[in-house]
């Protein structure tokens, strides 16, 4: 009986470790894809995206959400992100961020 309980506990620990690892890998893949989408949007929009690579990841994540609202589920999906709508949304956010942050830098007379 003790051996059975020990094997069951070890099995449950093994399953929990696999679930945590898969969840973390999925999160890292999603963040990587969001960063790439944000970087591509940053390359397509003139000006600078604020906060560097963190800004690119945020633009990719928020762009994915905004593009999903505007365009729905269109195109291929990688890491839980629809690439087409995410890119469109990230470009929109990059343009808005460029307008907002550049207007703050320019002195008003």
C-alpha positions in Angstrom: 0.0 0.0 0.0 2.8 2.4 0.9 4.5 1.7 -2.5 1.3 2.5 -4.3 0.8 5.8 -2.5 4.4 6.7 -3.2 4.1 5.9 -6.9 0.9 7.9 -7.0 2.4 10.9 -5.4 5.5 10.7 -7.7 3.2 10.4 -10.7 1.1 13.5 -9.6 4.3 15.5 -9.0 5.6 14.5 -12.5 2.3 15.5 -14.1 2.3 18.8 -12.2 5.9 19.5 -13.3 5.0 18.8 -17.0 1.9 21.0 -16.8 4.0 23.9 -15.2 6.7 23.5 -17.8 4.3 23.4 -20.8 2.5 26.5 -19.3 5.7 28.4 -19.0 6.9 27.4 -22.4 3.6 28.5 -23.9 3.9 31.8 -22.1 7.4 32.3 -23.4 6.4 31.5 -26.9 3.5 33.9 -26.7 5.7 36.7 -25.4 8.3 35.9 -28.1 5.7 36.1 -30.9 4.3 39.3 -29.4 7.7 40.8 -29.3 8.4 39.9 -32.9 5.1 41.3 -34.0 5.8 44.5 -32.1 9.3 44.7 -33.6 7.9 44.3 -37.1 5.3 47.0 -36.4 8.1 49.2 -35.0 10.1 48.7 -38.2 7.1 49.7 -40.4 6.2 52.9 -38.5 8.6 55.8 -38.7 9.7 57.2 -35.3 10.6 55.4 -32.1 8.6 52.9 -30.1 8.9 53.9 -26.4 10.6 51.5 -23.9 12.5 49.4 -26.4 11.9 45.7 -26.5 9.4 45.8 -23.6 7.4 48.3 -25.6 7.6 46.0 -28.6 6.2 43.1 -26.5 3.4 45.3 -25.1 2.6 46.6 -28.6 2.4 43.0 -29.9 0.2 41.8 -27.0 -2.1 44.9 -27.1 -2.0 44.9 -30.9 -3.1 41.3 -30.9 -6.1 42.2 -28.7 -6.9 45.3 -30.8 -6.5 43.5 -34.1 -8.7 40.7 -32.9 -11.4 43.1 -32.1 -11.1 44.9 -35.4 -10.5 42.0 -37.8 -11.4 38.9 -35.8 -9.6 35.6 -36.2 -8.0 35.9 -39.7 -4.8 34.3 -40.9 -2.4 32.0 -39.2 -2.0 31.6 -35.5 1.3 31.1 -33.7 1.7 30.9 -30.0 -1.9 31.8 -29.4 -1.6 35.0 -31.5 -3.2 35.6 -34.8 -0.4 37.1 -36.8 -2.3 39.3 -39.3 -4.6 41.1 -36.9 -1.8 41.4 -34.3 0.4 43.1 -36.8 -2.4 45.5 -37.9 -3.2 46.3 -34.3 0.4 46.7 -33.3 1.0 49.1 -36.3 -2.1 51.1 -35.1 -0.7 51.2 -31.6 2.8 52.1 -32.8 1.4 55.1 -34.8 -0.6 56.3 -31.8 2.4 55.9 -29.5 4.6 57.8 -31.9 2.1 60.6 -32.2 1.6 60.8 -28.4 5.3 60.6 -27.4 6.5 62.8 -30.2 4.0 65.5 -29.3 5.4 65.5 -25.8 9.0 66.0 -27.0 8.3 69.0 -29.2 8.1 72.3 -27.5 4.8 74.2 -27.9 4.9 77.9 -28.5 
